[in-house]
């Protein structure tokens, strides 16, 4: 048995001190905190793969526009609760340019990151019909979205997409919808963390069922156009970002500035509500909000109550980013393709040392290389693997926290430095030597 890069007792004591009884259920923030503590105490650099934070510079066109807006005095002015008009116009153009659908600018509403857009959408969906009080998550997914349901006292159900791809997806979704209590369906595409991508056919099935059972689809496009197997970066020409919006009017699209434009720190996104849903009047909402339609409740009631609008200068930044992308002057997709290159190199190292990719296939094709991927190790549970890797200065979160039923970890590529590939290779060689023939 070779010595691990970090003393095991240091890791074990840190986990104990944090009161974590089951490391498989440790949150992103807990794993991050333990890694930071162990790195400081040991002096050994951690290879940090737990946190989904952009690892590329923020879009310069956005920074320049935001700085100019601030210097022009915009900071002393409250933003319109409906959003900066130019951002709304450019968001509508962006949806047309890269998704290929039409959404009126009035339905493109800035939010404090997609997190706020999700919170408002979930809350509003649960209020729209008193009979429908439960959200269906197509997992795996972003753990905090379920926390949002918990915070607001709502209900949710979920299933793991792993076993229900292609023609098996529609019957599984309908199994839940036919119970009559599902108000909304939420998923990410590309998927966090598996990086599997729902196809147009699968999205058509979801859209058809959403219309049939009158459920609202909340489509999280946090990793917009980041299926690097297909060129989705040419404005106003196909192929476009796949979307449920082609197959139902019951949808909201969450378009974040955080990953695609590396603008996470300014907490800026747009929620794009279909024209029909925006103007729809639900009886329960009309009684509660003086007759207002869905879209106006979203902005003038829920968003107003949550934050009184979104950072004014950040809206100028996102407007500039979207305008330049639509005009063909800013190729945001070319910049974020770096994550795919990192994933390819990282996967090769893990596979060479006995690991496997958990979500490895995407309807017969290898899953795309991107911001996230998933790994497992023969004979090890998620919690055991995550705990063990901490001894080697590698931090990641367990798939169980994402709603997955598979044993393994989520790996994020964003913080990997060029010098760390050699580090990882060396450490995983020791890991493989120490754990060959491991059994639970």
C-alpha positions as CSV (number, residue, x, y, z in Angstrom):
1,X,0.0,0.0,0.0
2,X,1.5,3.3,-1.1
3,X,1.1,6.5,0.9
4,X,-1.7,8.8,-0.2
5,X,-0.9,12.4,-1.2
6,X,-2.9,13.6,1.9
7,X,-2.9,12.0,5.3
8,X,-6.0,10.0,5.7
9,X,-6.5,11.0,9.3
10,X,-6.6,14.7,8.2
11,X,-9.5,14.0,5.8
12,X,-11.4,11.7,8.2
13,X,-11.2,14.2,11.1
14,X,-12.3,17.1,8.8
15,X,-15.4,15.1,7.7
16,X,-16.1,14.2,11.3
17,X,-15.8,17.8,12.5
18,X,-18.2,18.9,9.8
19,X,-20.7,16.4,11.2
20,X,-21.1,14.6,7.9
21,X,-22.4,11.1,8.7
22,X,-22.9,9.9,5.1
23,X,-20.3,11.4,2.7
24,X,-22.5,10.2,-0.3
25,X,-24.9,13.0,0.7
26,X,-22.4,15.7,1.3
27,X,-23.4,18.9,-0.4
28,X,-21.3,20.8,-3.0
29,X,-20.5,23.4,-0.4
30,X,-19.5,20.9,2.2
31,X,-17.1,19.0,-0.1
32,X,-15.7,22.3,-1.2
33,X,-15.1,23.4,2.4
34,X,-13.4,20.2,3.4
35,X,-11.2,20.3,0.3
36,X,-10.1,23.9,1.0
37,X,-9.4,23.0,4.7
38,X,-7.3,19.9,3.7
39,X,-5.4,21.8,1.1
40,X,-4.5,24.5,3.6
41,X,-3.5,22.1,6.3
42,X,-1.5,19.7,4.1
43,X,0.0,22.1,1.6
44,X,-1.0,19.7,-1.2
45,X,-2.9,21.3,-4.1
46,X,-6.4,19.8,-4.6
47,X,-7.8,19.0,-8.0
48,X,-11.2,20.5,-7.5
49,X,-14.0,19.0,-9.5
50,X,-17.0,19.5,-7.2
51,X,-18.1,23.1,-8.0
52,X,-19.7,24.1,-11.2
53,X,-18.1,27.5,-11.5
54,X,-16.9,28.9,-14.8
55,X,-13.2,28.5,-15.3
56,X,-12.9,30.9,-18.3
57,X,-12.8,34.7,-18.4
58,X,-16.1,36.6,-18.5
59,X,-17.2,37.7,-21.9
60,X,-15.3,40.9,-22.6
61,X,-18.1,42.4,-24.6
62,X,-20.3,42.1,-21.5
63,X,-17.7,43.5,-19.2
64,X,-17.1,46.5,-21.4
65,X,-20.8,47.3,-21.8
66,X,-21.4,46.9,-18.0
67,X,-18.5,49.2,-17.1
68,X,-19.8,51.8,-19.6
69,X,-23.3,51.6,-18.1
70,X,-21.9,52.1,-14.6
71,X,-19.8,55.0,-15.7
72,X,-22.8,56.5,-17.3
73,X,-24.6,56.6,-14.0
74,X,-27.0,53.6,-14.3
75,X,-26.2,52.4,-10.8
76,X,-28.4,55.1,-9.2
77,X,-31.5,54.0,-11.1
78,X,-33.9,51.1,-10.3
79,X,-34.3,48.7,-13.3
80,X,-37.7,48.2,-14.7
81,X,-39.3,45.1,-13.2
82,X,-40.0,43.9,-16.7
83,X,-36.3,44.3,-17.6
84,X,-34.1,46.6,-19.7
85,X,-35.9,47.0,-23.0
86,X,-32.8,46.4,-25.1
87,X,-32.0,43.2,-23.2
88,X,-35.6,42.0,-23.8
89,X,-35.3,42.7,-27.5
90,X,-31.9,41.0,-27.8
91,X,-33.0,38.0,-25.8
92,X,-35.9,37.6,-28.2
93,X,-33.4,37.8,-31.1
94,X,-31.1,35.3,-29.4
95,X,-33.8,32.8,-29.0
96,X,-34.7,33.1,-32.7
97,X,-31.0,33.0,-33.7
98,X,-29.9,30.0,-31.8
99,X,-33.1,28.1,-30.9
100,X,-35.1,28.9,-34.0
101,X,-38.3,29.9,-32.3
102,X,-40.3,33.1,-31.9
103,X,-40.9,34.6,-28.4
104,X,-42.1,38.1,-28.0
105,X,-39.7,40.4,-26.2
106,X,-42.3,41.1,-23.5
107,X,-42.0,37.4,-22.4
108,X,-38.1,37.6,-22.1
109,X,-37.6,38.7,-18.5
110,X,-34.3,39.2,-16.7
111,X,-33.7,37.4,-13.4
112,X,-31.0,37.3,-10.8
113,X,-29.4,34.2,-12.4
114,X,-31.4,31.2,-13.6
115,X,-31.7,30.2,-9.9
116,X,-34.1,33.1,-9.4
117,X,-35.9,32.3,-12.6
118,X,-36.3,28.7,-11.5
119,X,-37.6,29.7,-8.1
120,X,-40.2,32.0,-9.5
121,X,-41.2,29.5,-12.2
122,X,-41.6,26.7,-9.7
123,X,-43.6,28.9,-7.3
124,X,-45.9,30.2,-10.0
125,X,-46.5,26.7,-11.5
126,X,-47.6,25.4,-8.1
127,X,-50.0,28.3,-7.7
128,X,-51.6,28.1,-11.1
129,X,-53.9,25.2,-10.4
130,X,-54.8,24.1,-6.8
131,X,-55.2,20.5,-8.0
132,X,-51.7,20.3,-9.5
133,X,-49.2,20.8,-6.6
134,X,-46.3,18.6,-7.5
135,X,-43.2,19.1,-9.8
136,X,-41.7,16.3,-11.8
137,X,-37.9,16.3,-12.1
138,X,-36.3,14.3,-14.9
139,X,-33.1,13.4,-13.1
140,X,-30.2,13.6,-12.6
141,X,-30.3,17.3,-12.1
142,X,-29.0,20.4,-10.2
143,X,-29.5,19.6,-6.4
144,X,-30.4,23.1,-5.4
145,X,-33.6,23.1,-7.6
146,X,-35.1,20.5,-5.2
147,X,-33.9,22.6,-2.3
148,X,-35.9,25.4,-3.7
149,X,-39.0,23.2,-3.6
150,X,-38.2,22.3,0.0
151,X,-37.7,26.0,0.9
152,X,-41.1,27.0,-0.5
153,X,-42.8,23.9,1.1
154,X,-43.7,22.3,-2.2
155,X,-43.8,18.7,-3.4
156,X,-41.9,16.9,-6.1
157,X,-41.3,13.5,-7.6
158,X,-38.5,12.3,-9.9
159,X,-37.1,9.5,-11.9
160,X,-33.6,8.7,-13.2
161,X,-33.3,9.3,-17.0
162,X,-30.7,6.6,-17.2
163,X,-33.1,3.7,-17.9
164,X,-35.7,5.7,-19.9
165,X,-34.2,7.1,-23.0
166,X,-35.8,7.1,-26.5
167,X,-39.2,5.4,-26.8
168,X,-39.1,4.5,-23.1
169,X,-39.2,8.2,-22.0
170,X,-42.8,9.1,-23.0
171,X,-44.5,6.2,-21.1
172,X,-42.5,7.0,-18.0
173,X,-43.4,10.7,-18.1
174,X,-47.0,9.9,-18.7
175,X,-47.0,7.5,-15.7
176,X,-46.6,10.6,-13.5
177,X,-48.8,13.0,-15.5
178,X,-51.8,10.8,-15.6
179,X,-52.1,11.0,-11.9
180,X,-53.3,14.6,-12.4
181,X,-51.2,16.3,-9.8
182,X,-48.1,17.4,-11.8
183,X,-48.0,21.1,-12.4
184,X,-44.5,21.3,-14.0
185,X,-41.8,19.2,-15.6
186,X,-38.2,20.3,-15.0
187,X,-35.0,19.1,-16.7
188,X,-31.7,20.5,-18.0
189,X,-30.5,20.0,-21.5
190,X,-27.5,19.3,-21.8
191,X,-28.0,17.4,-18.6
192,X,-26.2,18.4,-15.3
193,X,-24.4,16.1,-14.5
194,X,-24.6,13.3,-17.0
195,X,-24.2,15.6,-20.0
196,X,-26.7,13.4,-21.9
197,X,-28.7,15.5,-24.4
198,X,-32.4,15.0,-24.9
199,X,-33.2,14.6,-28.6
200,X,-35.8,16.4,-30.7
201,X,-37.9,13.2,-30.7
202,X,-37.7,12.9,-26.9
203,X,-38.6,16.6,-26.5
204,X,-41.5,16.2,-28.9
205,X,-42.9,13.5,-26.6
206,X,-42.5,15.7,-23.5
207,X,-44.1,18.6,-25.3
208,X,-47.0,16.5,-26.5
209,X,-47.7,15.1,-23.0
210,X,-47.3,18.6,-21.4
211,X,-50.1,19.9,-23.7
212,X,-52.2,16.8,-23.2
213,X,-52.0,16.9,-19.4
214,X,-51.7,20.7,-19.1
215,X,-48.3,20.8,-17.4
216,X,-45.8,23.5,-17.6
217,X,-42.3,22.6,-18.9
218,X,-39.4,24.4,-17.3
219,X,-36.4,23.8,-19.6
220,X,-33.1,24.7,-18.0
221,X,-30.6,25.7,-20.7
222,X,-27.8,26.5,-18.3
223,X,-25.3,24.9,-20.7
224,X,-26.7,26.5,-23.8
225,X,-25.5,25.0,-27.1
226,X,-22.8,23.1,-25.3
227,X,-23.4,19.7,-27.0
228,X,-20.1,20.0,-28.8
229,X,-20.9,17.1,-31.1
230,X,-23.1,19.4,-33.2
231,X,-22.3,22.9,-34.4
232,X,-25.0,24.9,-32.6
233,X,-23.2,28.2,-32.8
234,X,-24.2,29.8,-36.1
235,X,-26.9,32.5,-35.6
236,X,-30.1,32.2,-37.6
237,X,-29.3,28.9,-39.3
238,X,-29.7,25.3,-38.3
239,X,-28.9,23.2,-36.5
240,X,-30.5,24.8,-33.5
241,X,-30.4,24.1,-29.8
242,X,-32.9,21.3,-29.3
243,X,-36.0,22.5,-27.3
244,X,-39.4,21.5,-26.1
245,X,-40.6,24.9,-27.3
246,X,-41.2,23.4,-30.8
247,X,-43.8,21.0,-29.5
248,X,-45.9,22.8,-26.9
249,X,-47.0,26.3,-25.8
250,X,-46.7,25.4,-22.1
251,X,-43.0,26.3,-21.5
252,X,-40.5,28.6,-19.9
253,X,-36.9,28.6,-21.1
254,X,-34.1,29.5,-18.6
255,X,-31.1,31.0,-20.4
256,X,-28.3,31.7,-18.0
257,X,-25.3,34.0,-18.5
258,X,-23.2,32.0,-16.1
259,X,-21.8,29.1,-18.1
260,X,-22.2,30.0,-21.8
261,X,-20.8,33.5,-21.3
262,X,-18.8,32.9,-18.1
263,X,-20.8,35.7,-16.4
264,X,-21.7,33.9,-13.3
265,X,-20.5,36.5,-10.8
266,X,-23.1,39.1,-11.9
267,X,-26.0,36.8,-11.5
268,X,-27.8,37.5,-14.7
269,X,-30.2,35.4,-16.8
270,X,-33.4,35.6,-18.8
271,X,-36.5,33.5,-18.4
272,X,-38.3,33.3,-21.7
273,X,-42.0,32.5,-21.5
274,X,-44.0,31.4,-24.5
275,X,-46.4,34.0,-25.9
276,X,-49.4,31.8,-25.1
277,X,-48.4,31.0,-21.6
278,X,-47.4,34.6,-20.9
279,X,-50.9,35.8,-21.6
280,X,-52.8,32.8,-20.2
281,X,-55.2,33.6,-17.3
282,X,-55.4,30.8,-14.7
283,X,-58.5,31.1,-12.5
284,X,-56.4,30.5,-9.3
285,X,-53.9,33.2,-10.3
286,X,-56.6,35.6,-11.3
287,X,-58.2,35.3,-7.9
288,X,-54.9,35.7,-6.1
289,X,-53.4,38.4,-8.2
290,X,-56.2,40.7,-9.3
291,X,-56.8,39.1,-12.7
292,X,-53.3,39.2,-14.0
293,X,-52.1,36.7,-16.6
294,X,-49.3,34.2,-16.0
295,X,-46.4,36.3,-17.4
296,X,-47.4,39.5,-15.5
297,X,-47.7,37.6,-12.2
298,X,-44.2,36.2,-12.9
299,X,-42.6,39.6,-13.1
300,X,-44.8,42.2,-11.3
301,X,-45.6,40.0,-8.3
302,X,-43.2,37.2,-7.8
303,X,-40.0,38.8,-9.1
304,X,-40.9,42.1,-7.6
305,X,-41.4,40.5,-4.2
306,X,-38.2,38.5,-4.4
307,X,-35.7,41.2,-5.5
308,X,-37.4,44.3,-7.1
309,X,-35.7,43.5,-10.3
310,X,-32.3,42.4,-11.6
311,X,-28.9,44.2,-11.5
312,X,-29.3,47.1,-13.9
313,X,-25.7,47.2,-15.2
314,X,-25.6,43.4,-15.6
315,X,-28.6,43.7,-17.9
316,X,-26.6,46.0,-20.2
317,X,-23.9,43.4,-20.2
318,X,-26.1,40.5,-21.2
319,X,-27.9,42.7,-23.8
320,X,-24.5,43.4,-25.4
321,X,-23.4,39.8,-25.3
322,X,-26.6,38.6,-27.0
323,X,-26.5,41.4,-29.6
324,X,-22.9,40.6,-30.6
325,X,-23.7,36.8,-30.7
326,X,-26.8,37.4,-32.9
327,X,-24.8,39.7,-35.2
328,X,-22.1,37.0,-35.6
329,X,-19.4,39.1,-33.9
330,X,-19.0,37.1,-30.8
331,X,-18.7,33.3,-30.9
332,X,-19.5,32.3,-27.4
333,X,-19.6,28.6,-28.2
334,X,-16.0,28.7,-29.5
335,X,-14.8,29.9,-26.2
336,X,-16.6,27.3,-24.0
337,X,-15.5,24.4,-26.2
338,X,-12.5,24.4,-23.9
339,X,-14.6,22.5,-21.4
340,X,-15.0,19.7,-24.0
341,X,-11.3,19.5,-24.5
342,X,-10.7,19.3,-20.8
343,X,-13.3,16.6,-20.4
344,X,-11.7,14.5,-23.1
345,X,-8.3,14.6,-21.4
346,X,-9.7,13.9,-17.9
347,X,-11.8,11.0,-19.1
348,X,-8.7,9.4,-20.7
349,X,-6.8,9.6,-17.4
350,X,-9.6,8.1,-15.3
351,X,-10.3,5.3,-17.8
352,X,-6.7,4.4,-18.0
353,X,-6.6,3.8,-14.3
354,X,-9.6,1.5,-14.0
355,X,-12.5,4.0,-13.7
356,X,-15.6,3.9,-16.0
357,X,-18.0,6.6,-17.3
358,X,-21.3,6.1,-15.6
359,X,-23.5,7.9,-18.0
360,X,-21.5,6.9,-21.1
361,X,-24.1,6.5,-23.8
362,X,-26.5,9.0,-25.4
363,X,-29.0,6.9,-27.4
364,X,-26.2,4.8,-29.0
365,X,-23.7,7.6,-29.2
366,X,-20.9,8.3,-26.7
367,X,-22.0,11.0,-24.4
368,X,-20.6,14.4,-25.4
369,X,-17.5,15.9,-23.7
370,X,-18.5,19.0,-21.8
371,X,-18.7,20.9,-18.6
372,X,-19.5,17.8,-16.6
373,X,-19.1,14.0,-16.8
374,X,-19.6,11.1,-14.4
375,X,-17.2,8.4,-13.1
376,X,-17.4,5.2,-11.1
377,X,-15.0,2.7,-9.8
378,X,-15.6,-1.1,-9.7
379,X,-16.9,-2.3,-6.4
380,X,-17.1,1.2,-4.8
381,X,-20.2,3.0,-3.7
382,X,-20.5,6.7,-4.4
383,X,-19.8,7.7,-0.9
384,X,-16.8,5.4,-0.6
385,X,-15.3,6.6,-3.9
386,X,-15.8,10.3,-3.0
387,X,-14.3,9.8,0.4
388,X,-11.4,7.8,-0.9
389,X,-10.5,10.3,-3.6
390,X,-10.2,13.0,-1.0
391,X,-7.1,11.2,0.3
392,X,-5.6,11.7,-3.2
393,X,-6.4,15.4,-3.3
394,X,-9.4,15.0,-5.7
395,X,-12.8,16.4,-4.8
396,X,-16.2,15.7,-6.5
397,X,-19.8,15.2,-5.5
398,X,-21.8,12.0,-5.4
399,X,-24.4,11.3,-8.1
400,X,-27.0,10.5,-5.4
401,X,-27.2,14.2,-4.5
402,X,-28.3,14.9,-8.1
403,X,-31.2,12.5,-8.0
404,X,-29.3,9.7,-9.8
405,X,-29.8,6.1,-8.8
406,X,-26.3,5.2,-10.1
407,X,-23.2,4.7,-8.1
408,X,-20.6,7.3,-9.0
409,X,-19.5,10.9,-9.0
410,X,-20.0,14.1,-10.9
411,X,-16.8,15.6,-12.2
412,X,-16.7,19.3,-13.3
413,X,-14.0,20.3,-15.8
414,X,-14.1,24.0,-15.2
415,X,-11.3,24.5,-12.6
416,X,-8.7,22.2,-14.2
417,X,-5.4,23.9,-14.8
418,X,-2.9,22.7,-17.5
419,X,-0.5,21.4,-14.8
420,X,-3.1,19.3,-13.1
421,X,-3.4,16.6,-15.8
422,X,0.0,15.2,-14.8
423,X,-0.9,15.5,-11.1
424,X,-4.2,13.6,-11.7
425,X,-2.4,10.9,-13.7
426,X,0.2,10.4,-11.0
427,X,-2.4,10.3,-8.2
428,X,-4.8,8.0,-10.0
429,X,-1.9,5.6,-10.7
430,X,-1.4,5.4,-6.9
431,X,-5.2,5.1,-6.3
432,X,-5.4,2.2,-8.8
433,X,-2.5,0.4,-7.2
434,X,-3.9,0.9,-3.7
435,X,-7.5,-0.1,-4.7
436,X,-7.0,-2.9,-7.2
437,X,-9.4,-5.7,-6.4
438,X,-11.4,-3.5,-4.0
439,X,-14.7,-5.0,-2.9
440,X,-17.4,-3.4,-0.8
